[in-house]
Amino acid sequence: MSLVEDSMNVSVRYLVNFSMVTGKKNEDILLREGATLRDLIDQLIEKYGASLKKEIFAKAYEIRPHVLILINGRSLDQFKEGLQLALANGDSLIFTFPVTGG
């Protein structure tokens, strides 16, 4: 089987600091079939470097409390799998911060 047959595409949007670090507002990412959220984040950190890693993680694979990752409109904290959440072809992810104010 070819890489294309064993792969999937996910759509990633970057808001606020994430768009400044990546220099993009959105992009499609090619992942291997069966990839997890952690695999995606690892690939993004490999692409964008330590600045992105510092925005996402407080320490090794511990997501900063102020980081909001949405998968198909649902917050990551709604999934018991956490970073081991399996992604699927066509999934839509957003990296942002919660909106606060008064």
C-alpha contacts under 8 A as a table, 3 or more apart, distances in Angstrom:
res1	aa1	res2	aa2	distance
1	M	5	E	6.18
1	M	6	D	6.88
2	S	5	E	5.28
2	S	6	D	6.42
3	L	6	D	5.10
3	L	7	S	5.98
3	L	32	R	7.72
4	V	7	S	5.17
4	V	8	M	7.61
6	D	32	R	5.93
6	D	33	E	5.33
7	S	30	L	6.60
7	S	31	L	5.45
7	S	32	R	4.15
7	S	33	E	4.56
8	M	30	L	5.70
8	M	31	L	5.33
8	M	32	R	6.06
8	M	33	E	5.64
8	M	88	A	7.04
8	M	89	N	4.73
8	M	90	G	7.44
9	N	28	D	6.33
9	N	29	I	5.53
9	N	30	L	4.64
9	N	31	L	6.16
9	N	88	A	7.97
9	N	89	N	5.23
9	N	90	G	5.79
9	N	91	D	7.61
10	V	28	D	5.63
10	V	29	I	5.39
10	V	30	L	6.69
10	V	31	L	7.58
10	V	88	A	7.45
10	V	89	N	5.97
10	V	90	G	5.07
10	V	91	D	4.98
10	V	92	S	5.90
10	V	93	L	7.46
11	S	26	N	7.27
11	S	27	E	5.96
11	S	28	D	4.48
11	S	29	I	6.33
11	S	90	G	6.80
11	S	91	D	6.28
11	S	92	S	4.73
11	S	93	L	6.10
12	V	26	N	5.41
12	V	27	E	5.41
12	V	28	D	6.07
12	V	29	I	7.19
12	V	92	S	6.01
12	V	93	L	4.80
12	V	94	I	5.74
12	V	95	F	7.64
13	R	25	K	5.64
13	R	26	N	4.13
13	R	27	E	6.64
13	R	92	S	7.91
13	R	93	L	6.24
13	R	94	I	4.68
13	R	95	F	6.35
14	Y	17	N	7.93
14	Y	18	F	5.10
14	Y	19	S	4.75
14	Y	22	T	7.82
14	Y	24	K	6.85
14	Y	25	K	4.94
14	Y	26	N	5.78
14	Y	94	I	5.98
14	Y	95	F	5.18
14	Y	96	T	6.52
15	L	18	F	5.51
15	L	19	S	5.26
15	L	25	K	6.57
15	L	94	I	7.41
15	L	95	F	6.21
15	L	96	T	5.06
15	L	97	F	7.88
16	V	19	S	5.70
16	V	20	M	6.82
16	V	96	T	6.36
16	V	97	F	7.52
17	N	20	M	5.04
17	N	21	V	6.24
17	N	55	E	7.76
17	N	96	T	7.62
18	F	21	V	5.15
18	F	22	T	6.15
18	F	52	L	7.17
18	F	55	E	7.41
18	F	95	F	6.71
18	F	96	T	6.81
19	S	22	T	5.21
19	S	23	G	5.38
19	S	24	K	5.13
19	S	25	K	5.28
20	M	23	G	5.15
20	M	24	K	7.23
21	V	48	Y	7.42
21	V	51	S	6.57
21	V	52	L	6.19
22	T	25	K	7.98
22	T	48	Y	6.16
22	T	52	L	7.52
24	K	27	E	7.32
31	L	35	A	6.36
31	L	40	L	7.21
32	R	35	A	5.66
33	E	88	A	7.63
33	E	89	N	7.93
34	G	86	A	6.12
34	G	87	L	6.57
34	G	88	A	7.11
35	A	39	D	5.82
35	A	40	L	7.16
35	A	86	A	5.87
35	A	87	L	5.89
35	A	88	A	7.89
36	T	39	D	5.06
36	T	40	L	6.47
36	T	83	L	6.83
36	T	84	Q	5.35
36	T	85	L	5.25
36	T	86	A	4.25
36	T	87	L	5.37
37	L	40	L	5.06
37	L	41	I	6.20
37	L	82	G	7.98
37	L	83	L	5.14
37	L	84	Q	6.05
37	L	85	L	5.60
37	L	86	A	6.46
37	L	87	L	6.41
38	R	41	I	5.06
38	R	42	D	6.01
38	R	83	L	4.92
38	R	84	Q	6.15
38	R	85	L	7.83
39	D	42	D	5.09
39	D	43	Q	6.18
40	L	43	Q	5.10
40	L	44	L	6.20
41	I	44	L	4.99
41	I	45	I	6.08
42	D	45	I	5.13
42	D	46	E	6.12
43	Q	46	E	5.05
43	Q	47	K	6.24
44	L	47	K	4.99
44	L	48	Y	5.95
44	L	49	G	7.82
44	L	52	L	7.85
45	I	48	Y	5.10
45	I	49	G	4.92
45	I	50	A	6.73
45	I	52	L	5.96
45	I	53	K	5.80
46	E	49	G	5.56
48	Y	51	S	7.19
48	Y	52	L	6.13
49	G	52	L	5.87
49	G	53	K	6.67
50	A	53	K	4.88
50	A	54	K	6.09
51	S	54	K	5.23
51	S	55	E	6.40
52	L	55	E	5.05
52	L	56	I	6.37
53	K	56	I	5.30
53	K	57	F	5.85
54	K	57	F	5.50
54	K	58	A	6.79
55	E	58	A	7.96
55	E	64	R	7.68
55	E	67	V	7.88
56	I	63	I	5.65
56	I	64	R	5.91
56	I	67	V	6.41
57	F	60	A	6.68
57	F	61	Y	5.97
57	F	62	E	5.35
57	F	63	I	4.43
57	F	64	R	5.15
58	A	61	Y	7.74
58	A	62	E	5.76
58	A	63	I	6.00
58	A	64	R	5.01
59	K	62	E	5.42
59	K	63	I	7.62
63	I	67	V	6.81
64	R	67	V	5.48
66	H	97	F	5.83
66	H	98	P	6.74
67	V	95	F	7.37
67	V	96	T	6.13
67	V	97	F	4.98
67	V	98	P	7.15
68	L	75	S	6.83
68	L	76	L	7.41
68	L	94	I	7.92
68	L	95	F	6.05
68	L	96	T	5.17
68	L	97	F	5.00
68	L	98	P	6.04
69	I	75	S	5.87
69	I	76	L	5.61
69	I	93	L	6.94
69	I	94	I	5.63
69	I	95	F	4.80
69	I	96	T	6.40
70	L	73	G	5.33
70	L	74	R	5.09
70	L	75	S	4.47
70	L	76	L	5.85
70	L	93	L	5.40
70	L	94	I	5.03
70	L	95	F	6.69
71	I	74	R	5.19
71	I	75	S	6.33
71	I	76	L	6.63
71	I	91	D	6.99
71	I	92	S	5.85
71	I	93	L	4.61
71	I	94	I	6.76
72	N	91	D	6.10
72	N	92	S	5.00
72	N	93	L	6.13
73	G	92	S	7.76
73	G	93	L	7.67
74	R	78	Q	6.79
75	S	78	Q	5.60
75	S	79	F	7.67
76	L	79	F	5.58
76	L	82	G	6.42
77	D	80	K	7.13
77	D	82	G	6.88
79	F	82	G	5.80
79	F	85	L	7.29
81	E	84	Q	5.18
81	E	85	L	4.92
82	G	85	L	5.65
87	L	91	D	6.67
88	A	91	D	5.65
